Amino acid sequence: MNILIALPNDSLGGAEQYLKMVAHHYLKLGVNVFVLFLKRKNDLGWEDLEAYSNVTLFYTQSKTERAGLIDFFKNLSSLRRYKFDFIFTSHVHLTGLLGFFVRIRLLHKKYFVGRESTSIFHRFIGAKLLLFKIQYAIGYSSLDLLICQTDFMKKQLVESLPYLEKNIKIVTMPNPIDLENLKQVGDQDIIDQIKNRFGDYIITAGRLIQEKGFDLLISSFVNIKKENEDLKLVILGEGVQREMLMSLIKSYNLENDVLLPGFTKNVYPYFKQARLCVVSSRIEGFPNVLLQMMSQNNTIVSTLCAGGIDKLEGVITAKANDYNSLEEAIKTALKANTTENRLIFDRQLEARSIDKFIEEIEFNCLKVYH
């Protein structure tokens, strides 16, 4: 078997983590996996897969996706001799691009599986939304299966582009999680370092961008801190809003209490040792980090930033884009006895294993032609 995966870069956002799980699943089975990036190696998020002899990673030499298109085409052309059993994408522009190459027979495939990484028609407007619509039109007809993370995401997609459902199979499949990988949370030395550095803390993680709602979380933490003098807030991640968030922290005189350590490759020990974990996003396709938090910690708070979160047992929820609601949810969580959540969370995560996820993909693809 040959598998092709295409993505913009080697970072590990939600869509990229999904594609890496797919790659890891097939690599363990001895399948040949080819991974194409639009940008140069930077975040080293995929380096660990190089330990497998059956993986080939194609990077470009470019800092930006646009500049990397020529090298991307060259790398893609070098694979024309292969017929891929599966092609996987999870970004609209790459699904459209590879779908176009399938149409003109530059790429040969048995099944092409795309995945929506966010609620495009709920999140974007104007010229950017128009560009996405063009990308849908260019290549999505080549898909054999399109995965939406939630029923809400599928509904807004079908309502906005009704022709898609007439041409391709669209299904809702909740995000998977790699349970085997999550067992490796880090050694005791790392855990001890975290305890010594942060003490008693609340944690969140993600890119420092508006959608993640870290400004709302910081604002909600002001009164929480007054009632919990030793408690800190730790925000793992890097992004364009760092300066703005630092200014907000300073305005609340919380420089010693709200910490932004930057990008952290292994977040699991940090989640495990936290008093509680928080997802504060304004809007998401579905936050993979929420599942990661559930694998490590019994006490989880999340805004209702995506469909399906309200169905997760044991997660304490708050309104999206409302720091008062988030504050109340965190206060509730700090007082809650969540011991029983371990069994509740494990049961829900087991149902989302990457192995079961791939089985469902393959089953759905077979049904398309039978």
Buried (B, 14 or more C-beta within 10 A) or exposed (E): EBBBBBBBBBBBBBBBBBBBBBBBBBBEEEBBBBBBBBBBBEBEBBEEBEEBEBBBBBBBEBEEBEBBBEBBBEBBEEBEEBEBBBBBBBBBBBBBBBBBBBEEEBBBBBBBBBBBBBBBBBBBEEEEBEBBBEBBBBBBBBBBBBBBBBEBBBBBBBEBBEEBBEEBBBEBBBBBBBBEBBEEBBEEEBBEEBEEEBEEBBBBBBBBBBBBBBBBBBBBBBBBBEEBEEBBBBBBBBBEBBEEBBEBBEEBEBEEBBBBEEBBEEBBBBBBBBBBBBBBBBBBBBBBBBBBBBBBBBBBBBBBBBBBBEEBEBBBBBBBBBBEBBBBBBBEBBEBEBEEBEEBBEEBBEEBBBBEBBEBBBEBBEEEEE
